[in-house]
Amino acid sequence: MIKTINKLYQTESILKEHGVFCINLMSSPGSGKTSLLESTIEALKDKIKIGVIEGDLETNNDTMRIKAKGAKSYQITTGQACHLDAFMVHEGIHNLGIEDLDLVFIENVGNLVCPAAYDVGSHMNVVLFSTTEGEDKPVKYPVMFKSADLVVITKTDLLQYLDFDIQKAKNYVKEVNPRADIITLSSKTKENLDKWLKYLEFKLEIFRNSLA
């Protein structure tokens, strides 16, 4: 426990020293985390320098996708672990090299249970769930949604093909976590992507002002 607290403190200190805002991105597999990051990097590349720590059980596929967009990325393969922890993220921060970055995303292992139980030293938690998963995910997996500062409902371009009630999904989020902000978007069509980008810029500005 003490070792974990020390790692968290070290990670938080490094981020503060370099003025880097850090977001822990969590979801089930296939909700669109990497696609959202690709769209975000493309849209903000001339304004905000972004790096990504990728967590997966195996492969470096997502890291290669992020690097192809021109952003720094460091892959952590966990083997059998269904989440990242403070030690893994601390290692990732060092290997990523954050000296020239403004914003670091931790793309956590795709899992709606384990990641929420582990503090990784980020400044905020963002939870994604897609229209293909069903609107009741927040009440089925409340622990992760309770930890969210922001919930992003993704793949809205598929709504015409699905029996998914956006308002019901939002109600479930608020039932579990009344303080969570909610954004709905499509990384593919870019619908409402501007709301996500403005949200990120706003949070980054607040963070920078807190360091002044």
BAFI-3210 file (N, C-alpha, C; in Angstrom, 3 decimals, decimal comma, padded with zeros to 6 digits):
// residues 212
n [1|2|3|4|5|6|7|8|9|10|11|12|13|14|15|16|17|18|19|20|21|22|23|24|25|26|27|28|29|30|31|32|33|34|35|36|37|38|39|40|41|42|43|44|45|46|47|48|49|50|51|52|53|54|55|56|57|58|59|60|61|62|63|64|65|66|67|68|69|70|71|72|73|74|75|76|77|78|79|80|81|82|83|84|85|86|87|88|89|90|91|92|93|94|95|96|97|98|99|100|101|102|103|104|105|106|107|108|109|110|111|112|113|114|115|116|117|118|119|120|121|122|123|124|125|126|127|128|129|130|131|132|133|134|135|136|137|138|139|140|141|142|143|144|145|146|147|148|149|150|151|152|153|154|155|156|157|158|159|160|161|162|163|164|165|166|167|168|169|170|171|172|173|174|175|176|177|178|179|180|181|182|183|184|185|186|187|188|189|190|191|192|193|194|195|196|197|198|199|200|201|202|203|204|205|206|207|208|209|210|211|212]
n.u [000,820|001,865|003,959|002,510|001,197|003,409|004,289|002,128|002,290|004,775|004,239|002,235|003,728|005,663|004,039|002,970|005,303|006,077|003,882|001,770|-001,331|-003,325|-005,291|-007,316|-008,505|-011,197|-013,011|-015,166|-013,906|-013,658|-015,226|-014,425|-012,190|-009,523|-010,089|-011,347|-009,200|-007,487|-008,962|-008,973|-006,266|-005,689|-007,341|-006,389|-003,679|-002,190|-002,439|-002,331|-000,051|000,000|000,297|000,207|-000,362|-000,582|-002,582|-002,813|-003,649|-002,143|-000,190|000,832|-000,822|-002,601|-000,879|000,679|-001,238|-001,724|000,807|000,971|-000,618|000,971|001,540|003,168|003,598|003,411|003,595|002,095|002,048|000,068|-000,152|-001,785|-003,169|-006,012|-006,050|-004,425|-001,929|-000,635|002,151|002,738|001,850|003,481|005,942|005,312|004,986|007,612|008,908|007,513|008,162|007,544|008,239|007,841|005,130|001,583|-000,717|-001,603|-002,941|-004,118|-004,754|-006,590|-006,719|-009,137|-011,954|-014,743|-014,750|-012,328|-010,335|-011,389|-010,973|-008,430|-006,238|-004,388|-002,965|-003,855|-005,417|-008,091|-010,956|-012,251|-014,962|-015,962|-018,819|-020,422|-023,008|-023,573|-023,483|-025,667|-027,999|-028,062|-025,628|-024,343|-025,767|-025,402|-022,687|-021,742|-019,527|-017,339|-018,572|-019,280|-016,847|-016,307|-015,486|-016,282|-018,545|-018,588|-020,659|-020,391|-020,141|-022,476|-023,284|-024,324|-026,848|-029,176|-029,419|-029,790|-031,396|-031,337|-031,627|-030,858|-031,519|-032,391|-030,015|-028,437|-029,912|-029,482|-026,733|-026,701|-028,184|-026,465|-024,206|-024,473|-022,844|-021,358|-020,254|-021,663|-021,156|-022,183|-021,152|-019,687|-016,873|-016,347|-018,034|-017,608|-019,551|-020,551|-017,959|-016,606|-017,559|-016,359|-013,664|-013,598|-014,226|-011,928|-009,975|-010,905|-010,658|-007,899|-007,045|-008,028|-006,472|-003,868|-004,119|-004,339|-001,762|-000,419]
n.v [-001,200|001,287|001,529|001,770|004,217|005,885|005,652|006,788|009,395|010,118|009,994|011,967|014,176|014,370|014,895|017,361|018,885|019,126|020,290|018,808|017,550|014,786|012,085|009,369|006,884|004,805|001,770|-000,825|-003,466|-002,455|-000,161|002,141|003,662|004,014|004,944|007,355|008,706|008,876|010,635|012,844|013,533|014,195|016,454|018,281|018,615|020,868|022,519|021,345|019,252|015,850|012,771|009,181|006,520|003,188|000,466|-002,968|-006,482|-008,020|-007,476|-004,597|-003,064|-000,847|001,173|001,512|002,582|005,042|006,276|006,494|008,643|010,664|011,149|010,751|007,524|004,899|001,478|-000,740|-004,009|-006,198|-008,901|-011,127|-009,440|-007,431|-004,696|-001,480|-000,338|001,734|001,434|000,467|002,641|004,691|003,787|003,921|006,691|007,607|006,279|007,192|009,889|012,963|015,599|017,480|017,567|018,353|017,075|013,905|010,813|007,934|005,001|002,704|-000,859|-002,708|-003,164|-003,399|-003,572|-004,107|-001,865|000,443|000,161|000,903|003,437|005,469|007,742|009,772|012,898|013,032|010,894|009,325|007,690|005,538|004,397|002,483|002,803|000,311|-001,364|-001,278|000,587|000,242|-000,180|001,495|000,930|-001,752|-002,037|-000,375|000,530|001,452|003,573|005,218|006,251|008,045|011,200|012,222|010,918|009,370|008,742|006,711|006,092|007,096|007,282|004,877|004,684|004,632|002,042|000,591|-000,463|001,661|003,862|007,077|009,048|007,472|006,159|008,309|008,956|006,685|006,937|009,282|008,373|006,606|008,195|011,281|013,548|013,340|014,527|014,421|013,408|012,885|011,276|010,716|009,230|008,511|009,951|012,407|013,772|015,913|015,916|018,248|019,163|017,448|018,107|020,812|020,482|019,139|021,133|023,103|021,824|021,475|024,109|024,947|023,323|024,283|026,888|026,347|025,757|028,067]
n.w [000,000|000,856|-000,971|-003,329|-002,924|-002,859|-005,527|-006,855|-005,882|-006,944|-009,702|-009,934|-009,150|-011,185|-013,409|-012,629|-012,423|-015,099|-016,144|-017,271|-018,219|-017,291|-018,376|-017,584|-019,526|-019,837|-020,549|-021,915|-024,111|-027,534|-027,568|-028,728|-027,932|-028,964|-031,534|-030,922|-029,765|-031,983|-033,650|-031,990|-031,748|-034,407|-034,718|-032,829|-033,197|-033,952|-031,840|-029,276|-027,672|-027,646|-025,865|-025,531|-023,340|-023,780|-022,822|-022,990|-023,077|-024,859|-027,879|-029,899|-031,381|-031,071|-030,211|-032,507|-034,202|-032,969|-033,130|-035,871|-036,322|-035,576|-032,907|-029,704|-028,232|-025,861|-025,285|-022,995|-022,190|-020,492|-020,100|-018,326|-016,700|-016,050|-016,086|-015,763|-013,403|-010,695|-010,726|-013,308|-014,869|-013,951|-014,893|-017,598|-017,994|-017,687|-019,801|-021,994|-022,160|-021,310|-021,428|-023,463|-023,799|-023,573|-022,855|-021,637|-022,389|-020,769|-022,067|-020,879|-020,129|-021,935|-020,217|-018,142|-015,411|-013,706|-014,102|-012,831|-010,151|-009,516|-008,727|-010,831|-010,848|-012,482|-013,557|-014,106|-014,748|-017,592|-018,962|-021,506|-023,287|-025,744|-028,266|-029,169|-027,048|-025,377|-023,421|-020,673|-019,439|-017,440|-015,029|-014,797|-014,512|-012,238|-010,675|-012,238|-013,605|-011,511|-010,860|-012,825|-014,231|-016,565|-018,928|-022,018|-024,626|-027,284|-030,901|-032,152|-034,730|-035,429|-034,434|-035,957|-036,706|-034,445|-031,378|-029,271|-026,635|-026,252|-024,302|-022,181|-021,617|-020,706|-018,429|-016,875|-016,404|-014,822|-012,685|-011,466|-011,129|-010,341|-010,634|-012,928|-016,093|-019,411|-022,742|-026,062|-029,024|-032,331|-033,507|-036,058|-037,913|-036,908|-035,540|-033,005|-032,078|-031,664|-029,218|-027,388|-027,868|-027,094|-024,435|-023,501|-023,945|-022,216|-019,676|-019,646|-019,601|-017,102|-015,472|-016,060|-015,096|-012,415|-011,762|-011,947]
ca.u [000,000|002,758|004,672|001,572|001,009|004,636|004,291|001,130|002,844|005,840|003,600|001,581|004,783|006,262|003,056|002,901|006,582|006,125|002,636|001,059|-002,630|-003,397|-006,649|-007,441|-009,594|-011,608|-014,219|-015,089|-013,242|-014,438|-016,122|-013,935|-011,180|-008,427|-010,651|-011,546|-007,875|-007,004|-009,676|-008,551|-004,901|-005,791|-008,003|-005,680|-002,233|-001,546|-002,705|-002,016|000,831|-000,622|000,954|-000,717|000,115|-001,531|-002,623|-003,493|-003,093|-001,131|-000,022|001,070|-001,613|-003,136|000,253|001,043|-002,263|-001,508|002,032|000,681|-001,245|001,995|001,644|003,977|002,835|004,187|002,751|002,254|001,312|-000,107|-000,206|-003,086|-003,793|-007,128|-006,032|-003,134|-001,845|000,231|003,528|002,808|001,690|004,698|006,934|004,898|005,263|009,053|009,291|006,854|008,866|006,449|008,788|007,329|003,704|000,583|-001,795|-001,327|-004,045|-003,851|-005,803|-006,549|-007,116|-010,570|-012,610|-015,658|-014,735|-011,054|-009,591|-011,956|-010,553|-007,018|-005,804|-003,155|-002,304|-004,373|-006,171|-009,521|-011,365|-013,253|-015,479|-016,687|-019,597|-020,928|-024,411|-023,700|-023,425|-026,919|-027,999|-028,076|-024,286|-023,997|-026,349|-024,849|-021,290|-021,762|-018,270|-016,572|-019,282|-019,203|-015,517|-016,139|-015,726|-016,989|-018,967|-018,747|-021,427|-019,761|-020,733|-023,846|-023,617|-024,994|-028,153|-030,261|-029,483|-029,823|-032,458|-030,596|-032,286|-029,846|-031,967|-032,385|-028,606|-028,039|-030,583|-028,779|-025,466|-026,989|-028,666|-025,277|-023,210|-025,092|-021,866|-020,638|-020,627|-021,975|-021,052|-022,459|-020,410|-019,236|-015,519|-016,341|-018,648|-017,198|-020,708|-020,318|-016,553|-016,195|-017,891|-015,284|-012,434|-013,739|-014,156|-010,517|-009,278|-011,376|-010,033|-006,466|-006,874|-008,226|-005,278|-002,749|-004,351|-004,093|-000,311|000,131]
ca.v [000,000|002,451|001,606|002,283|005,644|006,563|005,709|007,778|010,709|010,383|010,276|013,275|015,194|014,496|015,570|018,755|019,522|019,419|020,940|017,886|017,075|013,347|011,541|007,917|006,545|003,445|001,266|-002,219|-003,567|-002,150|000,995|003,225|004,505|004,351|005,774|008,703|009,305|009,224|011,838|013,928|013,907|014,883|017,751|019,197|018,489|022,173|023,318|020,617|018,101|014,718|011,479|008,128|005,269|002,164|-000,751|-004,125|-007,750|-008,386|-006,716|-003,150|-002,547|000,487|002,098|001,791|003,476|006,375|006,815|006,822|009,962|011,643|011,380|009,814|006,463|003,829|000,308|-001,623|-005,266|-006,665|-010,357|-011,584|-008,413|-006,788|-003,267|-000,861|000,115|002,896|001,102|000,408|003,987|005,431|003,338|004,443|008,130|007,773|005,795|008,024|011,156|013,933|016,947|018,388|017,294|019,102|016,187|012,471|009,884|006,544|004,152|001,540|-002,145|-002,787|-003,969|-002,519|-003,854|-003,972|-000,601|001,461|-000,075|001,245|004,818|005,439|009,033|010,715|014,034|012,770|009,637|009,382|006,364|005,437|003,203|002,688|002,504|-001,125|-002,125|-001,215|001,786|-000,073|-000,487|002,169|000,280|-003,105|-001,919|000,949|000,948|002,264|004,809|006,065|006,868|008,888|012,640|012,407|009,715|009,619|007,722|006,703|005,408|007,561|007,099|003,583|004,719|004,310|000,589|-000,037|-000,129|002,297|005,098|007,993|009,687|006,447|005,949|009,449|008,822|005,642|007,526|010,204|007,574|006,041|009,241|012,576|014,609|013,089|015,179|013,448|013,837|011,848|011,625|009,690|009,479|008,243|011,057|013,636|014,395|016,356|015,818|019,572|019,279|016,721|018,878|022,005|019,992|018,891|022,420|023,756|021,147|021,765|025,500|024,973|022,707|025,225|028,007|025,871|025,689|029,435]
ca.w [000,000|000,939|-002,246|-004,323|-002,637|-003,293|-006,990|-007,239|-005,576|-007,906|-010,992|-009,828|-009,070|-012,520|-014,252|-012,188|-012,763|-016,536|-016,552|-018,172|-017,745|-017,557|-018,380|-017,598|-020,436|-019,508|-021,210|-022,346|-025,419|-028,723|-027,408|-029,571|-027,260|-029,870|-032,615|-030,371|-029,623|-033,325|-034,082|-031,108|-032,143|-035,706|-034,580|-031,927|-033,390|-034,093|-030,643|-028,046|-027,879|-026,961|-025,780|-025,105|-022,753|-024,196|-022,031|-023,580|-022,635|-025,838|-029,129|-029,870|-032,500|-030,796|-030,190|-033,888|-034,736|-032,392|-033,721|-037,267|-036,312|-035,248|-031,465|-028,930|-027,593|-025,221|-025,077|-021,836|-022,328|-019,113|-020,012|-017,849|-015,857|-016,748|-015,779|-015,460|-012,016|-010,468|-011,087|-014,763|-015,424|-013,610|-015,881|-018,891|-018,015|-017,904|-021,125|-022,999|-022,276|-021,321|-021,291|-024,500|-023,978|-022,826|-022,439|-021,746|-022,185|-020,406|-022,615|-019,996|-020,687|-022,159|-019,194|-017,422|-013,981|-012,989|-014,106|-011,945|-008,768|-009,366|-008,950|-011,616|-010,766|-013,479|-013,017|-014,255|-015,367|-018,651|-019,274|-022,762|-023,636|-027,100|-028,527|-029,465|-025,801|-024,624|-022,576|-019,243|-018,938|-016,176|-013,850|-014,719|-014,089|-011,599|-010,052|-013,179|-013,909|-010,326|-010,819|-014,003|-014,256|-017,834|-019,654|-023,448|-025,343|-028,602|-032,059|-032,383|-036,153|-035,578|-033,773|-036,894|-036,861|-033,128|-030,430|-028,175|-026,222|-025,721|-023,065|-021,138|-021,267|-019,881|-017,135|-016,118|-015,949|-013,726|-011,558|-010,812|-010,826|-010,676|-010,897|-014,175|-017,344|-020,464|-024,132|-027,059|-030,247|-033,266|-034,002|-037,498|-038,651|-036,199|-034,895|-031,622|-031,684|-031,197|-027,789|-026,707|-027,993|-026,248|-023,051|-023,207|-023,877|-020,996|-018,536|-019,704|-019,182|-015,647|-014,883|-016,188|-014,178|-011,040|-011,560|-012,028]
c.u [000,865|003,514|003,768|001,360|002,233|004,689|003,288|001,656|003,924|005,262|002,965|002,606|005,413|005,316|002,975|004,155|006,620|004,838|001,812|-000,224|-002,818|-004,823|-006,608|-008,692|-009,948|-012,885|-014,103|-014,349|-014,187|-015,369|-015,654|-012,913|-010,097|-008,912|-010,866|-010,209|-007,303|-007,648|-009,233|-007,174|-004,915|-006,326|-007,178|-004,170|-001,503|-001,697|-002,201|-001,156|000,367|000,268|-000,015|000,045|-000,948|-001,437|-003,429|-002,879|-001,953|-001,198|000,266|000,281|-002,094|-002,029|000,663|000,030|-002,049|-000,268|001,830|000,007|-000,265|002,153|002,589|003,079|003,781|003,247|003,112|001,409|001,273|-000,118|-001,594|-003,818|-004,834|-007,177|-004,588|-003,135|-000,839|001,667|003,698|002,745|002,912|005,816|006,608|005,191|006,739|009,449|008,656|007,646|007,867|006,922|008,194|005,834|002,833|-000,434|-001,397|-002,609|-003,485|-005,005|-005,752|-007,009|-008,638|-011,234|-013,501|-015,669|-013,419|-010,449|-010,090|-011,475|-009,133|-006,757|-004,475|-002,447|-002,757|-005,139|-007,671|-009,756|-012,445|-013,665|-016,283|-017,625|-020,361|-022,389|-024,632|-023,749|-024,754|-026,871|-027,925|-026,704|-023,963|-024,562|-025,880|-023,424|-021,089|-020,424|-017,472|-017,264|-019,316|-017,878|-015,324|-016,372|-016,519|-017,340|-019,206|-019,500|-021,003|-020,599|-022,185|-024,253|-024,360|-026,408|-029,296|-030,441|-029,741|-031,045|-031,793|-031,220|-031,266|-030,277|-031,979|-030,950|-028,105|-028,663|-029,901|-027,444|-025,711|-027,504|-027,488|-024,323|-023,760|-024,096|-021,173|-021,173|-020,854|-021,832|-021,415|-021,765|-020,180|-017,844|-015,452|-016,872|-018,255|-018,383|-020,409|-018,865|-016,059|-016,490|-016,820|-013,997|-012,469|-013,664|-012,702|-009,746|-009,648|-010,697|-008,532|-006,189|-007,032|-006,990|-004,080|-002,905|-004,084|-002,610|000,319|000,367]
c.v [001,265|002,635|002,175|003,783|006,437|006,701|006,745|009,189|011,087|010,734|011,661|014,402|015,447|015,244|017,059|019,515|019,952|020,061|020,115|017,402|015,630|012,830|010,027|007,551|005,066|003,065|-000,232|-002,278|-003,173|-000,960|002,199|004,140|004,955|005,223|007,207|009,419|009,707|010,521|013,057|014,441|014,684|016,301|018,762|019,269|019,819|023,042|022,661|019,404|016,950|013,485|010,458|006,950|004,218|000,933|-001,834|-005,398|-008,193|-007,433|-005,241|-002,454|-001,114|001,541|002,478|002,737|004,907|007,024|007,225|008,183|011,060|011,952|010,368|008,744|005,423|002,696|-000,424|-002,860|-005,939|-008,180|-010,816|-010,535|-007,635|-005,287|-002,780|-000,443|001,254|002,634|001,081|001,804|004,840|005,072|003,925|005,913|008,378|007,377|006,608|009,293|012,292|015,386|017,941|018,205|018,218|018,175|014,737|011,693|008,536|005,731|002,819|000,277|-002,188|-003,741|-003,030|-002,746|-003,449|-002,561|000,431|001,323|000,394|002,706|004,767|006,793|010,050|011,842|013,841|011,435|009,892|007,952|006,427|004,241|003,481|002,301|001,017|-001,974|-002,170|-000,102|001,505|-000,399|000,224|001,491|-001,163|-003,102|-000,575|001,430|001,854|003,592|005,760|006,815|007,913|010,367|012,995|011,041|010,107|008,452|007,779|005,963|005,804|007,453|005,788|003,563|004,305|002,800|-000,146|000,384|000,426|003,648|006,007|008,599|008,697|006,178|007,074|009,364|007,777|006,164|008,404|009,483|007,030|007,121|010,613|013,668|014,461|013,953|014,101|014,108|012,650|012,250|010,413|010,068|009,318|009,431|012,416|014,393|014,672|016,218|017,163|019,771|018,592|017,530|020,125|021,634|019,773|020,200|023,177|023,154|021,427|023,189|025,636|024,417|023,670|026,404|027,608|025,811|027,068|030,039]
c.w [000,000|-000,373|-003,337|-004,147|-003,089|-004,815|-007,498|-007,022|-006,588|-009,283|-010,987|-009,813|-010,437|-013,454|-013,914|-012,591|-014,225|-017,048|-017,507|-017,510|-018,184|-017,383|-018,486|-018,385|-020,247|-020,257|-021,395|-023,676|-026,548|-028,624|-028,213|-028,935|-028,242|-031,023|-032,141|-030,210|-030,972|-033,814|-033,272|-031,494|-033,452|-035,550|-033,794|-032,162|-033,504|-032,846|-029,356|-028,382|-026,983|-026,986|-025,217|-024,517|-023,033|-023,299|-022,713|-023,024|-023,553|-027,035|-028,883|-030,984|-032,268|-030,751|-031,605|-034,536|-034,248|-033,002|-035,170|-037,398|-035,887|-033,784|-030,820|-028,317|-027,010|-024,863|-023,790|-022,086|-020,962|-018,974|-019,610|-017,010|-016,648|-016,502|-015,721|-013,995|-011,909|-010,913|-012,609|-015,380|-015,129|-014,591|-017,251|-019,050|-018,330|-019,324|-022,251|-023,251|-022,414|-021,326|-022,280|-024,749|-023,135|-022,167|-022,660|-021,467|-021,753|-020,979|-021,887|-020,718|-020,819|-021,195|-018,384|-015,911|-013,326|-012,972|-013,108|-010,509|-008,492|-009,706|-009,695|-011,634|-011,785|-012,793|-013,150|-014,955|-016,409|-018,989|-020,574|-022,709|-024,906|-027,223|-028,827|-028,200|-025,053|-023,594|-021,083|-018,656|-017,619|-014,929|-013,702|-014,180|-013,376|-011,066|-010,983|-013,444|-012,713|-010,254|-011,915|-013,713|-015,510|-018,410|-021,108|-024,074|-026,803|-029,646|-032,289|-033,849|-036,400|-034,999|-034,687|-037,079|-035,542|-032,322|-029,164|-027,889|-025,540|-024,390|-021,908|-020,673|-020,362|-018,488|-016,259|-015,585|-014,734|-012,481|-010,747|-010,330|-011,240|-011,060|-012,254|-015,316|-018,401|-021,833|-025,018|-028,354|-031,135|-033,758|-035,516|-038,292|-038,088|-035,591|-033,417|-031,162|-031,137|-029,722|-026,929|-026,723|-027,111|-024,771|-022,633|-023,039|-022,601|-019,763|-018,484|-019,232|-017,667|-014,948|-014,916|-015,235|-012,728|-010,719|-011,506|-010,634]
res [m|i|k|t|i|n|k|l|y|q|t|e|s|i|l|k|e|h|g|v|f|c|i|n|l|m|s|s|p|g|s|g|k|t|s|l|l|e|s|t|i|e|a|l|k|d|k|i|k|i|g|v|i|e|g|d|l|e|t|n|n|d|t|m|r|i|k|a|k|g|a|k|s|y|q|i|t|t|g|q|a|c|h|l|d|a|f|m|v|h|e|g|i|h|n|l|g|i|e|d|l|d|l|v|f|i|e|n|v|g|n|l|v|c|p|a|a|y|d|v|g|s|h|m|n|v|v|l|f|s|t|t|e|g|e|d|k|p|v|k|y|p|v|m|f|k|s|a|d|l|v|v|i|t|k|t|d|l|l|q|y|l|d|f|d|i|q|k|a|k|n|y|v|k|e|v|n|p|r|a|d|i|i|t|l|s|s|k|t|k|e|n|l|d|k|w|l|k|y|l|e|f|k|l|e|i|f|r|n|s|l|a]
***
